[in-house]
C-alpha cells in the first residue's frame, strides 16, 4: 500500500518524477531554452536536501560543452525564511508543504503528540506534495530558491548547467544532474493531439495520453465554453493525473458534470509547465449531454365518460414528439390485472384514445416508447368513475385583444352551470378544426388567459377556441373561434443584386425586386470607399411597376464602389442588401509602390522605406512591420508630406515585412495599403 501511494504522488510533478528516476543524485534539474535565455528548475531528491538548502543555499553553474571548469553564474540562492513563507501561506496554500519540509514546524508538533519521530509514508507524501506545490505555483518554487533564469547567453553556444549546494561550489564531482542546452534549439511545448471526450447523460469524460508530455507538463487545465469562443478553466487549480492501476499510468482521465442538458458545451485542454506557463491548446471538442428519455413527461389531462365510450386525453410536449416511436394506453379495474387497449402503437402526436369496452369505473395510464430499445416513460394510473356524463355548454363571448408586443388577452363569458370546474383554451395558426392544441396543459379557473404570440413568423393570424369542464370532468364542445391578428414585425425580403458592370461612361446595376406582398417602397444607395460618403440615387414605389436596373453615370478613376438597397413594408419594417464591391477602371490616387533600402554599415544598421503617392489629401502615413513569423503591428506614423521612413530597430538574422497605409481626415483611401515588402536578414 505504501509503495502504491508513493508511486501515485511521485508521478504528480515533472521534477518529482525525475527525482524518483535519479535517486542516486542529490539534485535534478529541468531546463527551458527561450532562445535568448535559459530558465532552470530543480529539486533535491530527498527531504535532507531541502533542509540543507536552507543552510547552504544553491549555486547555479555553467560551462560550454567541452570545457572542464564550472563557472558560477548566480549568487547563493536560499529559500525564504520560515516567517516569510508564513506570510505567503495566507494567499497561496501551495507553499505549506515546502515550509513544513524545510522548517518542520508542523511535524515537530505531530511528533510531540504521537511520540513518533519518523514516519516514512508521511515523509514520502510530504515530499511529493512539496514537489507538486512548487510545480503548479512558480512563486512557491521561487520562494524555495528552485528557479533561475540565465539571460547572459551566447545564442550559438552549447551549454551544460548544474545546480549544486553551496558547499559543493568547487566540487567538480558533485553528484547532481547535468542539463545540456543547445542554444540554437529552442524548447517547444507540445500540443495535446489525442484529446477525446465521451458525452453521457450527466457527465462528459475526457482522456488523453501522457507519454509524449511527461517531460514537459506538471499539470493540465481543462477549459469549458458555452459559445466556443470564451473559455474558462473548470477548476481554479490545475488537474494532476493520478492512478491506482498500473495499466492506467500513461493515460489522463478527467470528468465534468453538466449543469444544463439543453446546452452545447465546448472543451479544450492545455498543459501547464513547471516553468509557470501553458503550452498550446488542444483541438476544441463539443457535445451535448445524452438525452434522458425519462424527462419526457406524459400527462393524462382528463378522462371523459360518454354513453358508448370512455375517452382518455393526454398531453406530450411537442418538442419531444420526434423522440417517441409510439404510445400505448393501459387499463386496469383493480391495479392488479393490467391490459393493453391498443396493440399497435399510436403516433406520438396522438392526444386521445376512445375505449369502447370499459364503460365502468377503472384506472387508465399512457405509456410512451422511444426509438431505442428500453426507452419508456409513462403516466401514473388515473382513476375514472362513472357519474355525471352530461357535458356543459360551450363557452360564449370569446374575445382576443393583442398589443404591439404580441401579448394577447383572451376573455370569455362565465358559464351558467353550477358544477363548472374550469375551462380549457385551444389555439391554432390555421384555424382548421384538426389543428387546435391546448394553450396550457392545466385547467383554467378564470375566464381569461394571457398568451404570447410569436412575432417572428409570416403567419398573420392565430385562432382560439374554449371548452368548459364540469366537476365530473365532462368537457363541452368547442366554442365559436375568435381570431387574433399578429402585429407585423417581420422585415420584407430584400432585393437581390444580380449584376454590377462598368461600361465606357457608366456603371450598370441590375437587381431582382423584393417578392414580399407587403413591400411598398425601395431606395437605392451608393457608397464610394475613397470618400466614405453614402448617396441616395433613386426611390421606387413598389406598389407600381418598378424597374430592375440603374445606370450610374458618375465619373470614376480607380475608386471602389458598392451599392445597397433598402426595402420597406407597409408596417415600416425594412431590409437592406448590398452588392459586391467593384474596383472601377482608372488610376488610383493612393500609394503606387514601396521600396526598401538596407543600410548595412559596421556601426549603423537600418532599413529605409520609400514610397510614391499621387494624392494631395494625405494627412499621415502609418507604418506596419512584422518580424519573422510574428504579427503585423504598427511601429510608426509619419507626416503626409513624407515619402520615406528609416527603421533603426532591426536585428541581425531576422526577417522583416513592411506595409504602408495612407490616412486623411476625409477618409481618402481608407482601405488602401501598399503591397508587402520583405527583407530577410541583416548580416554582420
C-alpha positions, 0 to 999 in steps of 0.5 A: 500500500505504501509503495502504491501511494508513493508511486501515485504522488511521485508521478504528480510533478515533472521534477518529482518524477525525475527525482524518483528516476535519479535517486542516486543524485542529490539534485535534478534539474529541468531546463527551458531554452527561450532562445535568448535565455535559459530558465532552470528548475530543480529539486533535491531528491530527498527531504535532507536536501531541502533542509540543507538548502536552507543552510547552504543555499544553491549555486547555479553553474555553467560551462560550454560543452567541452570545457572542464571548469564550472563557472558560477553564474548566480549568487547563493540562492536560499529559500525564504525564511520560515516567517516569510513563507508564513506570510505567503501561506495566507494567499497561496496554500501551495507553499505549506508543504515546502515550509513544513519540509524545510522548517518542520514546524508542523511535524515537530508538533505531530511528533510531540503528540504521537511520540513518533519521530519518523514516519516514512509514508508521511515523509514520502507524501510530504515530499511529493506534495512539496514537489507538486506545490512548487510545480503548479505555483512558480512563486512557491518554487521561487520562494524555495530558491528552485528557479533561475533564469540565465539571460547572459547567453551566447545564442550559438553556444552549447551549454551544460548547467548544474545546480549544486549546494553551496558547499559543493561550489568547487566540487567538480564531482558533485553528484547532481544532474547535468542539463545540456542546452543547445542554444540554437534549439529552442524548447517547444511545448507540445500540443495535446493531439489525442484529446477525446471526450465521451458525452453521457447523460450527466457527465462528459469524460475526457482522456488523453495520453501522457507519454509524449508530455511527461517531460514537459507538463506538471499539470493540465487545465481543462477549459469549458465554453458555452459559445466556443469562443470564451473559455474558462478553466473548470477548476481554479487549480490545475488537474494532476493525473493520478492512478491506482492501476498500473495499466492506467499510468500513461493515460489522463482521465478527467470528468465534468458534470453538466449543469444544463442538458439543453446546452452545447458545451465546448472543451479544450485542454492545455498543459501547464509547465513547471516553468509557470506557463501553458503550452498550446491548446488542444483541438476544441471538442463539443457535445451535448449531454445524452438525452434522458428519455425519462424527462419526457413527461406524459400527462393524462389531462382528463378522462371523459365518460360518454354513453358508448365510450370512455375517452382518455386525453393526454398531453406530450410536449411537442418538442419531444414528439420526434423522440417517441416511436409510439404510445400505448394506453393501459387499463386496469379495474383493480391495479392488479390485472393490467391490459393493453387497449391498443396493440399497435402503437399510436403516433406520438402526436396522438392526444386521445384514445376512445375505449369502447369496452370499459364503460365502468369505473377503472384506472387508465395510464399512457405509456410512451416508447422511444426509438431505442430499445428500453426507452419508456416513460409513462403516466401514473394510473388515473382513476375514472368513475362513472357519474355525471356524463352530461357535458356543459355548454360551450363557452360564449363571448370569446374575445382576443385583444393583442398589443404591439408586443404580441401579448394577447388577452383572451376573455370569455363569458362565465358559464351558467352551470353550477358544477363548472370546474374550469375551462380549457383554451385551444389555439391554432395558426390555421384555424382548421378544426384538426389543428387546435392544441391546448394553450396550457396543459392545466385547467383554467379557473378564470375566464381569461388567459394571457398568451404570447404570440410569436412575432417572428413568423409570416403567419398573420393570424392565430385562432382560439377556441374554449371548452368548459369542464364540469366537476365530473370532468365532462368537457363541452364542445368547442366554442365559436373561434375568435381570431387574433391578428399578429402585429407585423414585425417581420422585415420584407425580403430584400432585393437581390443584386444580380449584376454590377458592370462598368461600361465606357461612361457608366456603371450598370446595376441590375437587381431582382425586386423584393417578392414580399406582398407587403413591400411598398417602397425601395431606395437605392444607395451608393457608397464610394470607399475613397470618400466614405460618403453614402448617396441616395440615387433613386426611390421606387414605389413598389406598389407600381411597376418598378424597374430592375436596373440603374445606370450610374453615370458618375465619373470614376478613376480607380475608386471602389464602389458598392451599392445597397438597397433598402426595402420597406413594408407597409408596417415600416419594417425594412431590409437592406442588401448590398452588392459586391464591391467593384474596383472601377477602371482608372488610376488610383490616387493612393500609394503606387509602390514601396521600396526598401533600402538596407543600410548595412554599415559596421556601426549603423544598421537600418532599413529605409522605406520609400514610397510614391503617392499621387494624392494631395489629401494625405494627412499621415502615413502609418507604418506596419512591420512584422518580424519573422513569423510574428504579427503585423503591428504598427511601429510608426506614423509619419507626416503626409508630406513624407515619402520615406521612413528609416527603421533603426530597430532591426536585428541581425538574422531576422526577417522583416515585412513592411506595409504602408497605409495612407490616412486623411481626415476625409477618409481618402483611401481608407482601405488602401495599403501598399503591397508587402515588402520583405527583407530577410536578414541583416548580416554582420 
